[in-house]
Amino acid sequence: MSGPTDTTLFDRWRMATALLDADVPLTDVQELLGHAVPMPTHRYRRGSKMLDAHAAYRMMATLLAELA
């Protein structure tokens, strides 16, 4: 079965969140992600600062820091 990997999905989320945090218009991010309508793109608008406390985000940040 082929499809996106967890790493690919994380990179996609990280890119979309970073763009929206940098005030890139939602419609531009929507087009980049290939979303036909803006609704799915809105989930990335949560912002990285709001996700810093989430356990999964903290775990990923810790793992990435250990690799650096």
Phi and psi restraints in degrees (value plus and minus 20) as a CYANA .aco file:
   2 SER   PHI    -120.5   -80.5
   2 SER   PSI     134.8   174.8
   3 GLY   PHI     145.8   185.8
   3 GLY   PSI    -200.0  -160.0
   4 PRO   PHI     -87.5   -47.5
   4 PRO   PSI     125.1   165.1
   5 THR   PHI    -109.6   -69.6
   5 THR   PSI     148.3   188.3
   6 ASP   PHI     -79.7   -39.7
   6 ASP   PSI     -57.6   -17.6
   7 THR   PHI     -84.5   -44.5
   7 THR   PSI     -62.7   -22.7
   8 THR   PHI     -81.5   -41.5
   8 THR   PSI     -63.5   -23.5
   9 LEU   PHI     -86.3   -46.3
   9 LEU   PSI     -58.8   -18.8
  10 PHE   PHI     -84.9   -44.9
  10 PHE   PSI     -63.1   -23.1
  11 ASP   PHI     -82.3   -42.3
  11 ASP   PSI     -60.5   -20.5
  12 ARG   PHI     -82.7   -42.7
  12 ARG   PSI     -65.8   -25.8
  13 TRP   PHI     -81.9   -41.9
  13 TRP   PSI     -65.7   -25.7
  14 ARG   PHI     -81.4   -41.4
  14 ARG   PSI     -62.7   -22.7
  15 MET   PHI     -84.3   -44.3
  15 MET   PSI     -69.2   -29.2
  16 ALA   PHI     -82.2   -42.2
  16 ALA   PSI     -63.0   -23.0
  17 THR   PHI     -84.3   -44.3
  17 THR   PSI     -62.3   -22.3
  18 ALA   PHI     -83.4   -43.4
  18 ALA   PSI     -61.6   -21.6
  19 LEU   PHI     -83.9   -43.9
  19 LEU   PSI     -64.9   -24.9
  20 LEU   PHI     -88.1   -48.1
  20 LEU   PSI     -56.9   -16.9
  21 ASP   PHI     -83.0   -43.0
  21 ASP   PSI     -48.4    -8.4
  22 ALA   PHI    -108.1   -68.1
  22 ALA   PSI      -7.8    32.2
  23 ASP   PHI      46.2    86.2
  23 ASP   PSI       6.5    46.5
  24 VAL   PHI     -88.6   -48.6
  24 VAL   PSI     113.8   153.8
  25 PRO   PHI     -76.0   -36.0
  25 PRO   PSI     120.6   160.6
  26 LEU   PHI     -74.7   -34.7
  26 LEU   PSI     -59.3   -19.3
  27 THR   PHI     -84.4   -44.4
  27 THR   PSI     -53.0   -13.0
  28 ASP   PHI     -89.5   -49.5
  28 ASP   PSI     -62.1   -22.1
  29 VAL   PHI     -86.8   -46.8
  29 VAL   PSI     -60.3   -20.3
  30 GLN   PHI     -76.9   -36.9
  30 GLN   PSI     -66.4   -26.4
  31 GLU   PHI     -84.3   -44.3
  31 GLU   PSI     -63.0   -23.0
  32 LEU   PHI     -80.5   -40.5
  32 LEU   PSI     -60.2   -20.2
  33 LEU   PHI     -99.2   -59.2
  33 LEU   PSI     -32.9     7.1
  34 GLY   PHI      60.6   100.6
  34 GLY   PSI       3.1    43.1
  35 HIS   PHI    -101.5   -61.5
  35 HIS   PSI     111.3   151.3
  36 ALA   PHI     -92.5   -52.5
  36 ALA   PSI     -50.2   -10.2
  37 VAL   PHI    -150.1  -110.1
  37 VAL   PSI     138.3   178.3
  38 PRO   PHI     -93.3   -53.3
  38 PRO   PSI     -38.4     1.6
  39 MET   PHI     -74.3   -34.3
  39 MET   PSI     -68.0   -28.0
  40 PRO   PHI     -84.4   -44.4
  40 PRO   PSI     -48.5    -8.5
  41 THR   PHI     -91.1   -51.1
  41 THR   PSI     -48.8    -8.8
  42 HIS   PHI     -79.5   -39.5
  42 HIS   PSI     -47.9    -7.9
  43 ARG   PHI     -84.7   -44.7
  43 ARG   PSI     -42.7    -2.7
  44 TYR   PHI    -100.9   -60.9
  44 TYR   PSI     -31.8     8.2
  45 ARG   PHI     -96.3   -56.3
  45 ARG   PSI     -19.8    20.2
  46 ARG   PHI     -79.8   -39.8
  46 ARG   PSI     -47.5    -7.5
  47 GLY   PHI      63.9   103.9
  47 GLY   PSI     119.9   159.9
  48 SER   PHI     -85.5   -45.5
  48 SER   PSI     -51.8   -11.8
  49 LYS   PHI     -85.1   -45.1
  49 LYS   PSI     -52.8   -12.8
  50 MET   PHI     -94.5   -54.5
  50 MET   PSI     -44.6    -4.6
  51 LEU   PHI    -112.3   -72.3
  51 LEU   PSI     -28.9    11.1
  52 ASP   PHI     -74.6   -34.6
  52 ASP   PSI     -52.8   -12.8
  53 ALA   PHI    -106.8   -66.8
  53 ALA   PSI     -29.2    10.8
  54 HIS   PHI     -88.5   -48.5
  54 HIS   PSI     115.6   155.6
  55 ALA   PHI     -77.5   -37.5
  55 ALA   PSI     -62.4   -22.4
  56 ALA   PHI     -85.5   -45.5
  56 ALA   PSI     -59.6   -19.6
  57 TYR   PHI     -85.9   -45.9
  57 TYR   PSI     -64.0   -24.0
  58 ARG   PHI     -83.5   -43.5
  58 ARG   PSI     -59.5   -19.5
  59 MET   PHI     -83.8   -43.8
  59 MET   PSI     -65.5   -25.5
  60 MET   PHI     -83.8   -43.8
  60 MET   PSI     -62.0   -22.0
  61 ALA   PHI     -81.6   -41.6
  61 ALA   PSI     -60.1   -20.1
  62 THR   PHI     -84.3   -44.3
  62 THR   PSI     -65.6   -25.6
  63 LEU   PHI     -84.0   -44.0
  63 LEU   PSI     -61.8   -21.8
  64 LEU   PHI     -86.7   -46.7
  64 LEU   PSI     -56.5   -16.5
  65 ALA   PHI     -85.5   -45.5
  65 ALA   PSI     -56.0   -16.0
  66 GLU   PHI     -89.4   -49.4
  66 GLU   PSI     -47.9    -7.9
  67 LEU   PHI     -98.2   -58.2
  67 LEU   PSI     -41.6    -1.6
